[in-house]
Amino acid sequence: MQLPLQAAILAAMCGVALGATKPNILFILADDLGWNDVEVHGSPQIHTENINSICQKGTRLNRHYAPSVCSPTRATFLSGRHVIHTGVYMPLMPASGKRLNTSYKLLPEYMKEAGYDTHMVGKWHLGQNTLSALPTSRGFDTYLGFWAGGEDYFTHEVIYGYDFANGTETAFEYAGAYSTYTFTDTAVGILKQYDATSPKPFFMYLAYQNVHWPLEAPQAYLDMFADVPNTQRQAVCALCKVMDDAIGNITTTLDKQGLTENTIVVFASDNGGPTDESEHTWSSNYPLRGGKNSMWEGGTRVAGCIAGPGLKVGEWDGFMHVSDWMPTLLEAVGATPPTGLVSGDGQSVWQGLSTLGNSSRDWILYEAHPDNTTVHGNAFMSKGMKIVQTGATNPSNEFGWVPPPGQDPKVTPYTVSCPTPPETPADCSHHYCLFDVVNDPCEHNDISGQKPEVVQELLQKLMPFKNAAVPP
């Protein structure tokens, strides 16, 4: 029998008491949020004061990387495994029967072993065709949200029906309720069950639907951006703003419950945003090149901040991949390191991150396949030098540099500084391009012809990953 959500929370809290030194963890994941959609990256178009606050009270992650689309990031975050090992290269479709391998031990399972209560609220998108694939079978004590990749924010309908669940039970009582508000109210309700004297810490994974299509925002928020000269961009701005306000409700609750001082809060996006009306929406990654479903920096270099105990205030330029979150957070709370990870998977970067020192990672594997045309293609970066050959999935309108409607890039103080982009972007579909993404972060200049020896060196490093990659 499915326990009501509040009863499940209380049951989870009745375990063995732990010392108060273990920090709580709140991981907030935005959906399709672009690099240029948060104010801390220099754009004043959307006033994201609550996201700003997390970044300003903690550490802003300047080189935080993820797969370029949603299911792969979620699978990699929770398993610590790279997409070349999970095989989750693209979004999992509800009717496909595919799911994240149920033999993997996920982050919430490790957290439970470390004595944590575990809660998830929001978008799952890692399989739904069997009970063993659902969140409450993968280590979460409680779950409220939807299982697919996108749905109506109000009706919770998708192409095949209604998708909103409490645990494993369909929750029709939420039909008509705006998902951002529901997820926030649920998270606040869970947090109110804890305070500084609670016997057990919590791990909460809050995966918002915002700013993913369909572009449905409350009218009051749309009105805030009436001067934006594009209805799609206007809606994305509104969706980002309503999420930022929701995050403010979450952090206010942490304060009121006396939890802030002992809670690690992470905010991140799952991938670069779709831009230039790709997917009939308009996030912004400018001045980075490209966006969602591309191997360019705009699709893979994503917003990220972390604040809380054991962390410094400042910016961190160390390289970090979303696969690193599992081992990093486990080290942060003194838990048992994960097992089963191999070359290419996550590694803890806690020592460098917590001290603003050097990262233990100086390379990023974006994606790899035995051939050069599968899915998004092949891309690898070491010490700032990146090779990329794009594959079959490379949206034409995610190819170059597109400022958001209503913003003049000549006067916008972007934190990533690049000159005016070239009129014709380098085409990397037939050969490996080479970019120096430290000195040329916007990928303006393909220098493969000038440095063929660097291309060959990086290809040698990429080859083992190509050979090890499982098929889609």
Residue pairs with C-beta under 8 A, 6 or more apart in sequence:
2 166
2 167
2 168
2 169
3 11
3 167
4 166
5 142
5 144
5 166
5 167
5 186
5 189
6 189
8 141
8 142
8 167
9 117
9 119
9 141
9 142
9 190
9 193
10 193
11 141
12 117
12 118
12 119
12 141
12 142
12 200
13 117
13 193
13 194
13 198
13 199
13 200
15 115
15 117
15 199
15 200
16 115
16 199
16 200
17 199
17 200
18 115
18 199
18 200
18 201
20 196
20 197
20 262
22 114
22 115
22 116
22 201
22 333
22 334
23 201
23 262
23 263
23 264
23 308
23 309
23 310
23 332
23 333
24 194
24 201
24 202
24 203
24 204
24 259
24 262
24 263
24 264
25 111
25 116
25 201
25 202
25 203
25 204
25 263
25 264
25 266
25 329
25 332
25 333
26 204
26 206
26 250
26 254
26 263
26 264
26 265
26 266
27 203
27 204
27 205
27 206
27 266
27 268
27 325
27 329
28 206
28 208
28 247
28 250
28 265
28 266
28 267
28 268
29 74
29 77
29 122
29 205
29 206
29 207
29 208
29 268
29 269
29 270
30 208
30 210
30 211
30 243
30 267
30 268
30 269
30 270
30 303
31 70
31 123
31 207
31 208
31 209
31 210
31 211
31 212
31 269
31 270
32 70
32 211
32 212
32 213
32 269
32 270
32 271
32 273
32 274
32 281
32 283
32 292
33 210
33 211
33 240
33 269
33 270
33 273
33 283
33 302
33 303
34 269
34 272
34 273
34 275
34 283
34 284
34 285
34 286
34 291
34 298
35 41
35 272
35 273
35 284
35 285
35 286
35 288
35 298
35 301
35 302
35 303
35 416
36 42
36 43
36 45
36 284
36 285
36 286
36 287
36 288
36 404
36 414
37 43
37 46
37 48
37 211
37 236
37 237
37 240
37 273
37 283
37 284
37 303
38 46
38 48
38 51
38 52
38 55
38 240
38 303
39 46
39 47
39 48
39 49
39 51
39 52
40 48
40 51
40 52
40 55
40 56
40 60
40 303
40 305
40 415
41 303
41 414
41 415
41 416
42 412
42 413
42 414
42 415
42 416
43 284
43 404
43 407
43 412
43 414
44 412
45 228
45 237
45 284
45 404
45 406
45 407
46 225
46 237
46 240
46 241
46 244
47 241
47 244
48 240
48 241
48 244
49 244
49 248
50 244
50 245
50 247
50 248
50 251
51 244
51 247
51 267
51 303
51 305
53 248
53 251
54 247
54 251
54 265
54 267
54 305
54 306
54 307
55 267
55 305
55 307
56 313
57 307
57 313
58 265
58 305
58 306
58 307
58 308
58 311
58 312
58 313
59 305
59 306
59 307
59 311
59 312
59 313
59 314
59 315
59 316
59 353
59 356
60 304
60 305
60 314
60 315
60 316
61 268
61 304
61 305
61 306
61 316
61 320
62 315
62 316
62 317
62 415
63 301
63 316
63 317
63 318
63 319
63 320
64 268
64 301
64 302
64 303
64 304
64 320
64 322
65 300
65 301
65 302
65 319
65 320
65 321
65 322
65 364
65 366
66 73
66 76
66 268
66 269
66 270
66 271
66 300
66 302
66 321
66 322
67 73
67 76
67 83
67 89
67 271
67 300
67 322
67 366
67 367
68 271
68 272
68 292
68 293
68 294
68 295
68 299
68 300
68 366
68 367
68 376
69 90
69 91
69 271
69 292
69 293
70 91
70 123
70 125
70 149
70 212
70 270
70 271
71 88
71 90
71 91
71 92
71 125
71 126
71 149
72 83
72 86
72 88
72 89
72 90
73 270
73 271
73 322
74 123
74 124
74 125
74 126
74 207
74 270
75 81
75 83
75 86
75 88
75 100
75 126
76 82
76 83
76 86
76 88
76 321
76 322
76 323
76 346
77 107
77 322
77 323
77 325
77 326
78 100
78 106
78 107
78 108
78 126
78 138
78 205
78 326
79 86
79 100
79 101
79 104
79 105
79 106
79 107
79 326
80 107
80 323
80 324
80 325
80 326
80 327
80 338
80 341
80 345
80 346
81 104
81 323
81 340
81 341
81 345
81 346
82 321
82 323
82 344
82 345
82 346
82 365
83 89
83 367
84 344
84 365
84 367
84 368
84 369
84 465
84 468
84 469
84 470
85 342
85 344
85 345
85 468
85 469
85 470
86 100
86 101
86 104
86 470
87 101
87 470
87 471
87 472
88 98
88 100
88 126
89 367
89 375
89 376
89 472
90 375
90 393
90 472
91 125
91 149
92 98
92 99
92 100
92 125
92 126
92 127
92 149
93 149
94 128
94 129
94 147
94 148
94 158
94 160
94 163
95 160
97 129
98 127
99 126
99 127
99 128
99 129
99 130
99 133
100 126
100 127
100 133
100 138
102 130
102 132
102 133
102 137
102 138
104 340
105 338
105 339
105 340
106 138
106 139
107 139
107 203
107 325
107 326
107 329
107 330
108 118
108 120
108 138
108 139
108 140
108 203
108 205
109 138
109 139
110 139
110 326
110 330
110 335
110 336
110 338
111 118
111 139
111 203
111 333
111 335
112 118
112 139
112 141
113 335
113 336
114 330
114 333
114 334
114 335
114 336
115 200
115 201
116 200
116 201
116 202
116 203
116 333
117 141
117 200
117 201
117 202
117 203
118 139
118 140
118 141
118 142
118 202
118 203
118 204
119 140
119 141
119 142
119 143
119 187
119 190
119 202
119 203
119 204
119 205
120 135
120 140
120 142
120 143
120 144
120 145
120 204
120 205
120 206
120 207
121 143
121 144
121 145
121 183
121 186
121 187
121 190
121 204
121 205
121 206
121 207
122 145
122 146
122 183
122 205
122 206
122 207
122 208
122 209
123 145
123 146
123 149
123 207
123 208
123 209
123 212
124 134
124 135
124 143
124 145
124 146
124 147
124 148
124 207
125 147
125 148
125 149
126 133
126 138
127 133
127 134
127 147
128 134
128 147
128 148
131 137
131 168
134 143
134 147
134 165
134 168
135 143
135 145
136 142
136 143
136 167
136 168
140 205
142 167
142 190
143 165
143 166
143 167
144 165
144 166
144 167
144 171
144 182
144 183
144 186
145 164
145 165
145 183
145 207
146 156
146 158
146 163
146 164
146 165
146 179
146 209
147 163
147 165
148 158
148 163
149 212
150 158
150 209
150 212
150 213
150 214
151 157
151 158
151 163
151 179
151 209
152 158
152 214
152 216
153 178
153 179
153 180
153 209
153 214
153 216
154 176
154 177
154 178
154 179
154 216
155 162
155 175
155 176
156 162
156 163
156 164
156 174
156 175
156 179
157 163
162 170
162 172
162 175
164 170
164 171
164 172
164 174
164 175
165 171
174 182
178 218
179 209
180 208
180 209
180 210
180 242
180 243
180 246
181 246
183 206
183 208
183 209
183 246
184 246
184 249
184 250
187 204
187 206
187 250
187 253
188 249
188 250
188 253
190 202
190 204
191 204
191 250
191 253
191 254
191 257
191 259
192 253
192 257
194 202
194 257
194 259
195 257
195 258
195 259
196 257
196 258
196 259
196 261
196 262
201 262
201 333
206 250
208 243
208 246
210 239
210 240
210 242
210 243
211 236
211 239
211 240
211 243
211 273
211 281
211 283
212 281
213 279
213 280
213 281
215 232
215 235
215 236
215 239
215 280
215 281
216 235
216 239
217 235
217 238
217 239
217 242
218 238
218 242
221 238
221 239
221 241
221 242
222 234
222 235
222 238
224 237
224 238
224 241
225 234
225 237
225 238
225 241
226 234
227 406
228 234
228 237
228 405
228 406
229 405
229 406
230 282
230 405
230 406
232 277
232 280
232 281
232 282
233 282
233 284
233 404
233 405
233 406
235 281
236 273
236 281
236 282
236 283
236 284
247 267
251 260
251 265
254 260
254 263
254 265
261 309
262 308
262 309
263 308
263 309
264 306
264 307
264 308
264 309
264 310
264 311
264 329
264 332
265 306
265 307
265 308
266 304
266 305
266 306
266 325
267 303
267 304
267 305
267 306
268 302
268 303
268 304
268 305
268 322
269 302
269 303
269 304
270 302
271 292
271 299
271 300
271 302
272 283
272 285
272 288
272 290
272 291
272 292
272 294
272 296
272 297
272 298
272 299
272 300
272 301
272 302
273 281
273 283
273 284
273 285
273 291
273 292
274 281
274 282
274 283
274 291
274 292
274 293
274 395
274 398
275 282
275 283
275 284
275 285
275 286
275 291
275 292
275 298
275 397
275 398
275 402
275 404
276 282
276 291
276 397
276 398
276 402
277 397
278 291
278 292
278 293
278 395
278 397
278 398
279 292
282 404
282 405
283 291
283 292
284 402
284 403
284 404
284 407
285 291
285 297
285 298
285 299
286 298
286 401
286 402
286 403
286 404
286 407
286 409
286 414
287 401
287 403
287 409
287 414
287 416
287 417
287 418
287 421
287 442
288 296
288 297
288 298
288 301
288 401
288 416
288 441
288 442
288 443
289 296
289 297
289 298
289 400
289 401
289 421
289 425
289 442
289 443
289 444
290 296
290 297
290 298
290 299
290 398
290 399
290 400
290 443
291 298
291 299
291 395
291 398
292 299
292 395
292 398
293 299
293 376
293 393
293 394
293 395
293 398
294 300
294 376
294 390
294 394
294 395
294 398
294 399
295 366
295 367
295 376
295 377
295 379
295 388
295 390
295 391
295 394
296 388
296 398
296 399
296 443
297 437
297 441
297 442
297 443
298 398
299 398
300 366
300 379
301 441
302 322
304 320
306 353
310 332
310 354
311 353
311 354
312 354
312 355
312 356
314 356
315 356
316 352
316 353
316 356
316 359
318 349
318 352
318 353
318 357
318 358
318 359
318 361
319 359
319 361
319 362
319 363
319 364
320 328
320 349
320 353
320 359
320 361
321 346
321 361
321 364
321 365
323 345
323 346
323 347
324 346
324 347
324 348
324 349
324 361
325 346
326 338
326 346
327 337
327 338
327 341
327 346
327 347
327 348
328 346
328 348
328 349
328 350
328 353
330 336
330 337
330 338
330 348
331 337
331 348
331 350
332 350
332 354
337 348
338 346
341 347
343 464
343 465
343 468
344 365
344 465
344 468
347 360
347 361
348 360
349 359
349 360
349 361
351 357
351 360
352 358
352 359
352 360
353 359
362 382
362 383
363 380
363 381
363 382
363 383
363 461
364 380
364 381
364 386
365 379
365 380
365 462
365 465
366 376
366 378
366 379
366 380
366 381
366 388
367 375
367 376
367 377
367 378
367 379
367 391
368 378
368 379
368 380
368 462
368 465
368 466
368 468
368 469
369 375
369 377
369 378
369 391
369 466
369 469
370 466
370 467
370 469
372 378
372 389
372 391
373 391
373 392
374 391
374 392
374 471
374 472
375 391
375 392
375 393
375 472
376 390
376 391
376 393
376 394
377 388
377 389
377 390
377 391
377 392
377 393
377 394
377 429
378 387
378 388
378 389
378 391
378 432
378 462
378 466
379 386
379 387
379 388
379 389
380 386
380 387
380 458
380 461
380 462
380 465
381 387
381 437
381 458
382 458
382 461
384 436
384 437
384 438
384 439
385 434
385 435
385 436
385 437
385 454
385 458
386 434
386 435
386 436
386 437
386 443
386 458
387 432
387 433
387 434
387 448
387 455
387 458
387 459
387 462
388 428
388 432
388 433
388 435
389 428
389 429
389 430
389 431
389 432
389 433
390 428
390 429
394 429
399 425
400 421
400 425
401 421
401 425
401 442
403 409
416 441
416 442
418 440
418 441
418 442
418 444
419 444
421 442
421 444
422 444
422 445
425 443
426 433
426 443
426 445
426 446
428 446
431 448
432 448
432 455
432 459
433 446
433 448
434 446
434 447
434 448
434 451
434 454
434 455
434 458
435 443
435 445
435 446
435 447
436 445
436 447
437 443
448 455
